[in-house]
Amino acid sequence: MKGYVYLSVAAAIWGGMYVISKVALDVIPAFVLLWLRYAVALVVLALVLKVRHQPWPRDGRTWLWYGAVGAVGYAASIGAQFLGTAWTSAHLGALVTTSSPVFAALMARWSGEQVGGRVWTAVIIALAGVGLVVGGDVILGSATRADGGSAGATGAVASSESPVLFWAGVGCLVVAAATWAGMSVLVQRAESRLPASESDPLVLTAGALVTGWVMVTPIAFMQGMAVGWPSLWRILTTPAALGSVLYLGLISTALAFFLWNAGVQAASAARANLFLALQPVVGGLLGHWILAEPLRQTFWIGGAAVLLGLRVAAGTQRRADRELNQR
């Protein structure tokens, strides 16, 4: 049960992240923002490890696992997500990346994990709910407005002047969903193959972030050079940009990544990724409560379907746990 709470909180945090990412990406290059986000998170996690007197692992085998998680999840997946959101919209980003449960179930099945019909039923129900929450008007890019923009999750408008760039963004979002699912499977495998001290969610998150941060550094440097360091510095010192970077680093990365990894270790990867369906639901509710954005009836129906899907998935987990305890 605690794992489901961790997953729910992480998904809720990311539910409000799309809009912040979109605002920041309007002025900060994608990989520069990603590099800054990871740098802030690493400082925080390193301080927490120091306070806990928890040393960094030193053996190469452990760092190979950290490197795999960081490369697949924190470099490839999040990098693709940032690019996809920048080239499409926050709305479409929320829709496409929540297809991750499908990839997670397929990968789990391929790696030998039992993925029964009830789990697939939960995936279908939850994804149908996401479709209703986000709205059919964004499917296949039909959210493009008559004035050349596309509606975002909170009414933001993403440039759609280039159809090629738009569909490249959609492709990036699909890659983000698939690689995030792969990362979740790797986190679960790392727990069973590494000592408890090295598979601890906090240490695993910090170690994987080191790899992700190193891998995005060259691209971030090139993007920074293209923009120009003086211009980039002026942008980063504005309150909006600075606040976005701190939020993304402290809350959406250091805290949420730790909660997600802890939750994945407590549940199967296939079930854990279902909780990503909460992202557009939380984003829509925040937009309604804070920005007074209207919510259509399909939002409430879709939100109920998402919760039903999670309930079905949780029921299969409890049944599996009972069967395991009876053996």
BANU-613415 format. One record per residue (C-alpha): residue number from 1; residue in three letters; x, y, z. Coordinates in nm, 4 decimals. Each point is the difference from the previous one (the first is absolute). Layout:
N
SITE  resi  resn        xx        yy        zz
SITE   NUM   ALA         X         Y         Z
...
//
This chain:
327
SITE  resi  resn        xx        yy        zz
SITE     1   MET    0.0000    0.0000    0.0000
SITE     2   LYS    0.2846    0.2386    0.0838
SITE     3   GLY    0.1427   -0.0553   -0.3483
SITE     4   TYR   -0.3283    0.1112   -0.1572
SITE     5   VAL    0.0056    0.3165    0.2109
SITE     6   TYR    0.3533    0.0757   -0.1212
SITE     7   LEU   -0.1015   -0.0561   -0.3632
SITE     8   SER   -0.3122    0.2151    0.0393
SITE     9   VAL    0.1934    0.2917    0.1496
SITE    10   ALA    0.2696   -0.0207   -0.2695
SITE    11   ALA   -0.2622   -0.0057   -0.2767
SITE    12   ALA   -0.1852    0.2911    0.1610
SITE    13   ILE    0.3204    0.2055    0.0083
SITE    14   TRP    0.0641   -0.0719   -0.3660
SITE    15   GLY   -0.3613    0.0830   -0.0786
SITE    16   GLY    0.0716    0.3641    0.0775
SITE    17   MET    0.3420   -0.0112   -0.1650
SITE    18   TYR   -0.1069    0.0105   -0.3644
SITE    19   VAL   -0.1151    0.3600    0.0149
SITE    20   ILE    0.3113    0.1108    0.1900
SITE    21   SER    0.2196   -0.1867   -0.2499
SITE    22   LYS   -0.1826    0.1633   -0.2883
SITE    23   VAL    0.0432    0.3500    0.1469
SITE    24   ALA    0.3698   -0.0611    0.0673
SITE    25   LEU    0.0583   -0.1572   -0.3426
SITE    26   ASP   -0.1355    0.3116   -0.1665
SITE    27   VAL    0.3146    0.1854    0.1138
SITE    28   ILE    0.2557   -0.2681    0.0973
SITE    29   PRO    0.1373   -0.2626   -0.2453
SITE    30   ALA   -0.1252   -0.3489    0.0859
SITE    31   PHE    0.3276   -0.1648    0.0972
SITE    32   VAL    0.1291    0.3066    0.1812
SITE    33   LEU   -0.3133   -0.0151    0.2143
SITE    34   LEU    0.0456   -0.3743    0.0488
SITE    35   TRP    0.3660    0.0474    0.1022
SITE    36   LEU   -0.0930    0.2692    0.2527
SITE    37   ARG   -0.2861   -0.2112    0.1328
SITE    38   TYR    0.2321   -0.2949    0.0638
SITE    39   ALA    0.2731    0.2186    0.1473
SITE    40   VAL   -0.2403    0.1404    0.2605
SITE    41   ALA   -0.1332   -0.3475    0.0811
SITE    42   LEU    0.3493   -0.1480    0.0353
SITE    43   VAL    0.1074    0.2684    0.2458
SITE    44   VAL   -0.3061   -0.0712    0.2139
SITE    45   LEU    0.0373   -0.3795   -0.0128
SITE    46   ALA    0.3733    0.0171    0.0728
SITE    47   LEU   -0.0706    0.2106    0.3093
SITE    48   VAL   -0.2660   -0.2468    0.1164
SITE    49   LEU    0.2411   -0.2927   -0.0435
SITE    50   LYS    0.2648    0.1892    0.1957
SITE    51   VAL   -0.2409    0.0748    0.2841
SITE    52   ARG   -0.0985   -0.3691    0.0074
SITE    53   HIS    0.3712   -0.0986    0.0000
SITE    54   GLN   -0.0734   -0.2200   -0.2989
SITE    55   PRO    0.3053   -0.0505   -0.2246
SITE    56   TRP   -0.0125   -0.0163   -0.3779
SITE    57   PRO    0.0529   -0.3510   -0.1431
SITE    58   ARG    0.3440   -0.0642   -0.1488
SITE    59   ASP   -0.0223   -0.3296   -0.1874
SITE    60   GLY   -0.0329    0.0053   -0.3770
SITE    61   ARG   -0.2894   -0.2475   -0.0198
SITE    62   THR   -0.2224    0.2267    0.2089
SITE    63   TRP    0.0849    0.3019   -0.2120
SITE    64   LEU   -0.0823   -0.1961   -0.3143
SITE    65   TRP   -0.3533   -0.0428    0.1351
SITE    66   TYR   -0.0165    0.3681    0.0950
SITE    67   GLY    0.1304    0.0888   -0.3445
SITE    68   ALA   -0.2673   -0.2075   -0.1719
SITE    69   VAL   -0.2791    0.1597    0.2044
SITE    70   GLY    0.1431    0.3489   -0.0548
SITE    71   ALA    0.0598   -0.0446   -0.3739
SITE    72   VAL   -0.3403   -0.1513   -0.0787
SITE    73   GLY   -0.2172    0.1970    0.2445
SITE    74   TYR    0.1702    0.3249    0.0896
SITE    75   ALA    0.1818    0.0743   -0.3270
SITE    76   ALA   -0.1997   -0.1608   -0.2823
SITE    77   SER   -0.3501    0.0117    0.1482
SITE    78   ILE    0.0010    0.3412    0.1660
SITE    79   GLY    0.2002    0.1540   -0.2844
SITE    80   ALA   -0.2516   -0.1317   -0.2535
SITE    81   GLN   -0.2856    0.1220    0.2194
SITE    82   PHE    0.1417    0.3525    0.0186
SITE    83   LEU    0.0550    0.0150   -0.3761
SITE    84   GLY   -0.3437   -0.1464   -0.0705
SITE    85   THR   -0.1709    0.2482    0.2317
SITE    86   ALA    0.1952    0.2894   -0.1543
SITE    87   TRP   -0.0976   -0.0999   -0.3548
SITE    88   THR   -0.3652   -0.0861    0.0692
SITE    89   SER   -0.1931    0.1051    0.3101
SITE    90   ALA   -0.0296   -0.0766    0.3685
SITE    91   HIS   -0.3442   -0.1472   -0.0729
SITE    92   LEU    0.1270   -0.2466   -0.2584
SITE    93   GLY    0.3032   -0.0772    0.2155
SITE    94   ALA   -0.2286   -0.1100    0.2818
SITE    95   LEU   -0.2019   -0.2186   -0.2371
SITE    96   VAL    0.2793   -0.1823   -0.1837
SITE    97   THR    0.2364   -0.0585    0.2916
SITE    98   THR   -0.2750   -0.1646    0.2034
SITE    99   SER    0.0124   -0.2871   -0.2525
SITE   100   SER    0.2976   -0.1215    0.2047
SITE   101   PRO   -0.2071   -0.2730    0.1770
SITE   102   VAL   -0.0430   -0.1811   -0.3325
SITE   103   PHE    0.3756   -0.0080   -0.0586
SITE   104   ALA    0.0625   -0.0967    0.3627
SITE   105   ALA   -0.2416   -0.2942   -0.0196
SITE   106   LEU    0.1565   -0.1211   -0.3259
SITE   107   MET    0.3545    0.0302    0.1382
SITE   108   ALA   -0.0959   -0.1692    0.3253
SITE   109   ARG   -0.1582   -0.2868   -0.1937
SITE   110   TRP    0.3102   -0.0292   -0.2188
SITE   111   SER    0.2301   -0.0090    0.3044
SITE   112   GLY   -0.1973   -0.2858    0.1553
SITE   113   GLU   -0.2354    0.1836    0.2377
SITE   114   GLN   -0.3553   -0.1313    0.0191
SITE   115   VAL   -0.2338    0.2608   -0.1504
SITE   116   GLY   -0.3528   -0.1350    0.0158
SITE   117   GLY   -0.3217    0.1022   -0.1663
SITE   118   ARG   -0.1079    0.2131    0.2971
SITE   119   VAL    0.3128    0.2142   -0.0348
SITE   120   TRP   -0.0664    0.0499   -0.3713
SITE   121   THR   -0.3610    0.0860    0.0840
SITE   122   ALA    0.1241    0.2607    0.2463
SITE   123   VAL    0.2328    0.1440   -0.2671
SITE   124   ILE   -0.2827    0.0292   -0.2549
SITE   125   ILE   -0.2410    0.1606    0.2480
SITE   126   ALA    0.2599    0.2496    0.1241
SITE   127   LEU    0.1153    0.1008   -0.3496
SITE   128   ALA   -0.3598    0.0412   -0.1151
SITE   129   GLY   -0.0471    0.2287    0.2972
SITE   130   VAL    0.3082    0.2015   -0.0978
SITE   131   GLY   -0.1417    0.0409   -0.3487
SITE   132   LEU   -0.3213    0.1433    0.1425
SITE   133   VAL    0.1828    0.2228    0.2502
SITE   134   VAL    0.2325    0.1535   -0.2547
SITE   135   GLY   -0.2658    0.0118   -0.2689
SITE   136   GLY   -0.0365   -0.1556   -0.3423
SITE   137   ASP    0.0716    0.3336   -0.1638
SITE   138   VAL    0.3753   -0.0474    0.0462
SITE   139   ILE    0.0186   -0.3497   -0.1485
SITE   140   LEU    0.1859   -0.0092   -0.3334
SITE   141   GLY    0.0921    0.3649    0.0448
SITE   142   SER   -0.3526    0.1255   -0.0568
SITE   143   ALA    0.0350    0.2464    0.2872
SITE   144   THR    0.1502    0.2430   -0.2474
SITE   145   ARG   -0.2001    0.3168    0.0156
SITE   146   ALA   -0.1078    0.2145   -0.2904
SITE   147   ASP    0.2583    0.2618    0.0975
SITE   148   GLY    0.2872   -0.2494   -0.0380
SITE   149   GLY    0.0449   -0.1035    0.3621
SITE   150   SER   -0.0982   -0.3083    0.1931
SITE   151   ALA   -0.1790   -0.0038    0.3303
SITE   152   GLY    0.2148   -0.0966    0.2949
SITE   153   ALA   -0.0936   -0.1525    0.3307
SITE   154   THR   -0.0844    0.3374    0.1425
SITE   155   GLY   -0.0827    0.1850   -0.3156
SITE   156   ALA    0.3658    0.0619   -0.0874
SITE   157   VAL    0.0698    0.0177   -0.3722
SITE   158   ALA    0.2811   -0.1988   -0.1545
SITE   159   SER    0.1428    0.0961   -0.3368
SITE   160   SER   -0.1133   -0.2280   -0.2796
SITE   161   GLU    0.1458    0.1950   -0.2944
SITE   162   SER    0.2016   -0.3084   -0.1001
SITE   163   PRO   -0.1965   -0.3267   -0.0315
SITE   164   VAL    0.3320   -0.1858   -0.0219
SITE   165   LEU    0.1116    0.1448    0.3327
SITE   166   PHE   -0.3382   -0.0781    0.1550
SITE   167   TRP    0.0133   -0.3663   -0.0988
SITE   168   ALA    0.3649   -0.0214    0.1014
SITE   169   GLY   -0.1204    0.1198    0.3402
SITE   170   VAL   -0.2672   -0.2716    0.0069
SITE   171   GLY    0.2695   -0.2559   -0.0807
SITE   172   CYS    0.2139    0.1319    0.2852
SITE   173   LEU   -0.2936   -0.0372    0.2392
SITE   174   VAL   -0.0510   -0.3628   -0.1062
SITE   175   VAL    0.3716   -0.0652    0.0569
SITE   176   ALA   -0.0323    0.1660    0.3418
SITE   177   ALA   -0.2877   -0.2310    0.0946
SITE   178   ALA    0.1804   -0.3150   -0.1160
SITE   179   THR    0.3336    0.0822    0.1640
SITE   180   TRP   -0.1655    0.1005    0.3287
SITE   181   ALA   -0.1689   -0.3386    0.0088
SITE   182   GLY    0.3361   -0.1631   -0.0684
SITE   183   MET    0.1574    0.1985    0.2807
SITE   184   SER   -0.2680   -0.1187    0.2435
SITE   185   VAL    0.0749   -0.3620   -0.0911
SITE   186   LEU    0.3730    0.0660    0.0552
SITE   187   VAL   -0.0675    0.1505    0.3438
SITE   188   GLN   -0.1918   -0.3117    0.0986
SITE   189   ARG    0.2756   -0.2265   -0.1304
SITE   190   ALA    0.2675    0.2012    0.1817
SITE   191   GLU   -0.1765   -0.0570    0.3308
SITE   192   SER    0.0227   -0.3780   -0.0426
SITE   193   ARG    0.3605   -0.0015   -0.1222
SITE   194   LEU    0.1712    0.2546    0.2257
SITE   195   PRO    0.0577    0.0016    0.3774
SITE   196   ALA   -0.2674    0.1812    0.2001
SITE   197   SER    0.2301    0.2941    0.0796
SITE   198   GLU    0.0731    0.0559   -0.3706
SITE   199   SER   -0.3560   -0.0487   -0.1254
SITE   200   ASP   -0.1367    0.2401    0.2628
SITE   201   PRO   -0.2294    0.2367   -0.1953
SITE   202   LEU    0.1869    0.3111    0.1154
SITE   203   VAL    0.3448   -0.1336   -0.0982
SITE   204   LEU   -0.1342   -0.1464   -0.3248
SITE   205   THR   -0.1636    0.3301   -0.0938
SITE   206   ALA    0.3153    0.1998    0.0744
SITE   207   GLY    0.2261   -0.2429   -0.1864
SITE   208   ALA   -0.2239   -0.0112   -0.3061
SITE   209   LEU   -0.0273    0.3790   -0.0014
SITE   210   VAL    0.3787    0.0277   -0.0125
SITE   211   THR   -0.0027   -0.2018   -0.3220
SITE   212   GLY   -0.2922    0.1924   -0.1472
SITE   213   TRP    0.1609    0.3347    0.0861
SITE   214   VAL    0.3332   -0.0970   -0.1596
SITE   215   MET   -0.1710   -0.1276   -0.3153
SITE   216   VAL   -0.2027    0.3175   -0.0624
SITE   217   THR    0.2959    0.2316    0.0717
SITE   218   PRO    0.1461    0.0081   -0.3563
SITE   219   ILE   -0.3371    0.0735   -0.1593
SITE   220   ALA   -0.0816    0.2626    0.2636
SITE   221   PHE    0.3377    0.1667   -0.0613
SITE   222   MET   -0.0595    0.0146   -0.3759
SITE   223   GLN   -0.3472    0.1460    0.0490
SITE   224   GLY    0.1404    0.2563    0.2416
SITE   225   MET    0.2656    0.0974   -0.2543
SITE   226   ALA   -0.2663    0.0403   -0.2693
SITE   227   VAL   -0.2074    0.2353    0.2159
SITE   228   GLY    0.3009    0.1894    0.1357
SITE   229   TRP    0.1076   -0.0049    0.3640
SITE   230   PRO   -0.0792    0.3688    0.0751
SITE   231   SER   -0.3538   -0.0372   -0.1383
SITE   232   LEU   -0.0502   -0.3290    0.1809
SITE   233   TRP    0.1183    0.1509    0.3286
SITE   234   ARG   -0.2468    0.2893   -0.0330
SITE   235   ILE   -0.2805   -0.2502   -0.0592
SITE   236   LEU    0.0942   -0.2233    0.2922
SITE   237   THR    0.0144    0.2876    0.2477
SITE   238   THR   -0.3623    0.0997   -0.0619
SITE   239   PRO   -0.2346   -0.1032    0.2847
SITE   240   ALA   -0.2178   -0.2201   -0.2243
SITE   241   ALA    0.2922   -0.1950   -0.1467
SITE   242   LEU    0.1793   -0.0356    0.3335
SITE   243   GLY   -0.3179   -0.1154    0.1726
SITE   244   SER   -0.0671   -0.2554   -0.2749
SITE   245   VAL    0.3514   -0.1455    0.0262
SITE   246   LEU   -0.0186   -0.0264    0.3795
SITE   247   TYR   -0.3441   -0.1628   -0.0101
SITE   248   LEU    0.1053   -0.2484   -0.2674
SITE   249   GLY    0.3218   -0.0845    0.1852
SITE   250   LEU   -0.1268   -0.0198    0.3573
SITE   251   ILE   -0.3551   -0.1285   -0.0361
SITE   252   SER   -0.0377   -0.1607   -0.3434
SITE   253   THR    0.3419   -0.1678    0.0050
SITE   254   ALA    0.1580   -0.0529    0.3423
SITE   255   LEU   -0.3266   -0.0736    0.1821
SITE   256   ALA   -0.2121   -0.1519   -0.2770
SITE   257   PHE    0.2746   -0.2256   -0.1435
SITE   258   PHE    0.0719   -0.1360    0.3480
SITE   259   LEU   -0.3708   -0.0671    0.0617
SITE   260   TRP   -0.0400   -0.1644   -0.3393
SITE   261   ASN    0.2972   -0.2334    0.0457
SITE   262   ALA   -0.1196   -0.0927    0.3495
SITE   263   GLY   -0.3486   -0.0685   -0.1356
SITE   264   VAL    0.1258   -0.2103   -0.2921
SITE   265   GLN    0.1978   -0.2166    0.2416
SITE   266   ALA   -0.3165   -0.0596    0.2033
SITE   267   ALA   -0.2207   -0.0823   -0.3009
SITE   268   SER    0.0533   -0.1567   -0.3407
SITE   269   ALA    0.1180    0.2217   -0.2850
SITE   270   ALA   -0.3189   -0.0691   -0.1967
SITE   271   ARG   -0.2226    0.1138    0.2869
SITE   272   ALA    0.2265    0.2890    0.1021
SITE   273   ASN   -0.0136    0.1659   -0.3430
SITE   274   LEU   -0.3792    0.0029    0.0154
SITE   275   PHE    0.0294    0.2798    0.2534
SITE   276   LEU    0.1285    0.2301   -0.2752
SITE   277   ALA   -0.3662    0.0190   -0.1050
SITE   278   LEU   -0.0520    0.2275    0.3011
SITE   279   GLN    0.2126    0.2740   -0.1563
SITE   280   PRO   -0.2593    0.1571   -0.2325
SITE   281   VAL   -0.2691   -0.0417    0.2662
SITE   282   VAL    0.2037    0.1945    0.2562
SITE   283   GLY    0.1027    0.2557   -0.2615
SITE   284   GLY   -0.3619    0.0603   -0.0959
SITE   285   LEU   -0.1131    0.0364    0.3609
SITE   286   LEU    0.2811    0.2454    0.0790
SITE   287   GLY   -0.0880    0.2034   -0.3070
SITE   288   HIS   -0.3635    0.0081    0.1123
SITE   289   TRP    0.0669    0.0884    0.3637
SITE   290   ILE    0.2867    0.2452   -0.0481
SITE   291   LEU   -0.0644    0.1490   -0.3444
SITE   292   ALA   -0.3801   -0.0407   -0.0086
SITE   293   GLU    0.0169   -0.1991   -0.3232
SITE   294   PRO   -0.3245   -0.1768   -0.0942
SITE   295   LEU   -0.0217   -0.3779    0.0161
SITE   296   ARG   -0.2245   -0.1896   -0.2368
SITE   297   GLN   -0.2122   -0.2958    0.1007
SITE   298   THR    0.2408   -0.2312   -0.1832
SITE   299   PHE    0.2696    0.1016    0.2501
SITE   300   TRP   -0.1981   -0.1376    0.2931
SITE   301   ILE   -0.0935   -0.3191   -0.1866
SITE   302   GLY    0.3602   -0.0492   -0.1072
SITE   303   GLY    0.1299    0.0724    0.3503
SITE   304   ALA   -0.2335   -0.2625    0.1421
SITE   305   ALA    0.1245   -0.2498   -0.2613
SITE   306   VAL    0.3622    0.0703    0.0959
SITE   307   LEU   -0.0777   -0.0629    0.3674
SITE   308   LEU   -0.1882   -0.3193   -0.0914
SITE   309   GLY    0.2989   -0.1232   -0.1993
SITE   310   LEU    0.2318    0.0637    0.2953
SITE   311   ARG   -0.2447   -0.1773    0.2298
SITE   312   VAL    0.0005   -0.3075   -0.2249
SITE   313   ALA    0.3817    0.0025   -0.0118
SITE   314   ALA    0.0234    0.0311    0.3788
SITE   315   GLY   -0.2367   -0.2941    0.0379
SITE   316   THR    0.2231   -0.2202   -0.2175
SITE   317   GLN    0.3025    0.0969    0.2111
SITE   318   ARG   -0.1727   -0.0948    0.3248
SITE   319   ARG   -0.1115   -0.3307   -0.1481
SITE   320   ALA    0.3576   -0.0755   -0.1164
SITE   321   ASP    0.1352    0.0880    0.3452
SITE   322   ARG   -0.2493   -0.2366    0.1686
SITE   323   GLU    0.0936   -0.2839   -0.2331
SITE   324   LEU    0.3691    0.0619    0.0690
SITE   325   ASN   -0.0541   -0.0048    0.3764
SITE   326   GLN   -0.1918   -0.3281   -0.0214
SITE   327   ARG    0.2888   -0.1790   -0.1677
//
